Amino acid sequence: MNLKNYAMLGISVALCLLTGCRTVSSPREPTLNIYQTPILRLEAGTEVKTLDGLYKAQEREIWHSDYRYRELERKVLSQ
């Protein structure tokens, strides 16, 4: 290999490294979580459209988000 090839290889590696650093930079948003209500309360007979079809609450129900469920789980396990 001659000097010209080494120079081209060096420039290519430098550009790849600089581009790689730019693409994995931190997001500007403080969090990537999508908002979801922590608790969902349903009255008996309430119909909810889901991806799997229509769901009808049989009685008063309380649904907890994943975050809220884990929070309650940690609270119970730490006692």
Sequence and secondary structure as in RCSB ss.txt:
>XXXX:A:sequence
MNLKNYAMLGISVALCLLTGCRTVSSPREPTLNIYQTPILRLEAGTEVKTLDGLYKAQEREIWHSDYRYRELERK
VLSQ
>XXXX:A:secstr
  HHHHHHHHHHHHHHHHHHHHHT   SSS       SEEEE TT EEEETTEEEE SS EEEE HHHHHHHHHH
HHT 
